[in-house]
């Protein structure tokens, strides 16, 4: 029994220090994001992700590519929608769950909508619609109606000739 406990403690000491180092990288990345040091934060998130990928005995449920969502969120937060979409696609290709991914694609569409770029919002929603048709269709419908309304406002009525 003592040997098992000692063996577990030794294993934990080796693995826990690696996880502790990795956790520190994650805390550093979070702090850099709060400070607005986005390039450094992205680098730190990628380092954290890489260190977690190198752990051979990590839990089965852990997918270090999850941190690509955070990286994409940072990119979106600073207005780089193209990089955000690329990063979300990378996460999707690496097995990050569809519900998490579809939320991010809808966030990009919302970003475009909030910035008055309705056609870009429609394009994003149309491209990724298959991830969650029900939610995407609701947004598509709302944005298409808004785009139609705005377009009809810009068409000036033809003046009628007075006899």
C-alpha positions in Angstrom: 0.0 0.0 0.0 2.8 2.4 0.9 4.5 1.7 -2.4 1.3 2.6 -4.3 0.9 5.9 -2.4 4.6 6.8 -2.9 4.4 5.9 -6.6 1.2 8.1 -7.0 2.9 11.0 -5.2 6.0 10.7 -7.4 3.8 10.5 -10.6 1.8 13.5 -9.4 4.9 15.5 -8.6 6.2 15.0 -12.1 2.9 15.6 -13.9 1.6 18.2 -11.5 4.6 20.4 -12.1 4.1 20.2 -15.8 0.4 21.1 -15.3 1.4 23.9 -13.0 3.8 25.4 -15.5 1.1 25.0 -18.2 -1.5 26.7 -15.9 0.9 29.6 -15.3 1.1 30.1 -19.0 -2.6 30.2 -19.2 -2.9 32.7 -16.3 -0.2 34.8 -18.1 -2.2 34.7 -21.3 -5.4 35.8 -19.6 -3.5 38.7 -17.9 -2.0 39.8 -21.2 -5.4 39.8 -22.8 -6.8 42.0 -19.9 -3.8 44.3 -20.5 -4.6 44.6 -24.2 -1.3 42.9 -25.2 -3.1 40.8 -27.7 -0.1 39.5 -29.8 1.6 38.4 -26.6 -1.6 36.9 -25.2 -2.1 34.8 -28.4 1.5 33.6 -28.2 1.0 32.6 -24.6 -2.3 30.8 -25.4 -0.5 28.9 -28.2 2.4 28.0 -25.8 -0.1 26.7 -23.3 -2.0 24.7 -25.9 1.3 23.2 -27.2 2.4 22.3 -23.7 -0.9 20.5 -23.1 -0.6 18.7 -26.4 2.8 17.4 -25.3 1.3 15.7 -22.2 0.9 12.1 -23.1 -1.2 11.1 -20.2 -3.7 14.0 -20.2 -7.3 13.1 -19.5 -9.3 11.7 -22.5 -11.8 14.5 -22.3 -9.2 17.2 -22.6 -8.8 18.8 -26.1 -6.0 21.4 -25.9 -7.2 22.8 -29.2 -10.1 24.3 -27.2 -7.7 27.2 -26.6 -8.0 28.1 -30.3 -11.5 29.4 -29.4 -9.9 31.8 -26.9 -7.3 32.9 -29.5 -10.1 33.4 -32.0 -12.0 35.4 -29.4 -9.0 37.7 -28.9 -8.8 38.2 -32.7 -12.5 39.0 -32.9 -12.2 41.3 -29.9 -9.6 43.4 -31.7 -11.7 43.4 -34.9 -9.7 40.9 -37.0 -12.6 38.8 -38.2 -10.7 37.0 -40.9 -8.1 35.7 -38.4 -10.9 34.9 -35.9 -12.7 32.8 -38.5 -9.5 31.0 -39.5 -8.7 30.2 -35.9 -12.3 28.9 -35.3 -12.0 26.7 -38.4 -8.6 25.4 -37.1 -10.3 24.5 -33.8 -13.2 22.8 -35.6 -10.7 20.7 -37.7 -9.0 19.6 -34.5 -12.1 18.2 -32.9 -13.5 21.1 -30.8 -17.2 20.5 -30.4 -19.7 21.8 -32.9 -21.8 23.7 -30.3 -18.8 25.8 -29.2 -17.7 26.4 -32.8 -21.2 27.4 -34.0 -21.4 29.9 -31.2 -18.2 31.5 -32.4 -19.3 31.7 -36.0 -22.5 33.4 -34.9 -20.4 35.8 -32.8 -18.5 36.8 -35.9 -21.8 37.3 -37.7 -23.0 39.4 -34.8 -19.9 41.5 -34.9 -20.6 42.3 -38.6 -24.2 43.0 -37.8 -23.2 45.4 -34.9 -20.8 47.2 -37.3 -23.5 47.6 -40.0 -21.9 45.1 -42.3 -25.1 43.1 -42.9 -24.0 41.4 -46.1 -20.9 40.1 -44.4 -23.0 38.8 -41.5 -25.2 37.0 -44.0 -22.2 35.5 -45.8 -20.8 34.1 -42.5 -24.1 32.7 -41.5 -24.7 31.1 -44.9 -21.3 29.6 -45.0 -21.5 27.9 -41.6 -25.2 27.4 -41.4 -25.0 23.6 -41.3 -23.4 23.7 -37.8 -26.7 24.7 -36.3 -29.4 25.5 -38.9 -32.1 26.5 -36.4 -30.1 29.2 -34.7 -28.4 30.3 -37.9 -31.7 30.5 -39.8 -33.2 32.8 -37.1 -30.2 35.2 -37.4 -30.2 34.9 -41.2 -33.9 35.8 -41.3 -33.5 38.8 -38.9 -30.5 40.2 -40.7 -32.0 39.6 -44.2 -35.1 41.6 -43.1 -32.9 44.4 -41.8 -30.8 44.5 -45.0 -34.0 44.6 -47.1 -35.4 47.4 -45.0 -32.2 49.4 -45.3 -32.0 48.8 -49.0 -35.6 50.0 -49.5 -34.9 53.1 -47.5 -32.1 54.1 -49.9 -34.2 53.8 -53.0 -35.6 57.2 -53.5 -39.3 57.3 -54.5 -39.8 58.5 -58.1 -41.4 61.9 -58.2 -44.7 62.0 -59.8 -45.4 64.5 -62.6 -48.0 67.1 -61.8 -50.5 67.9 -64.6 
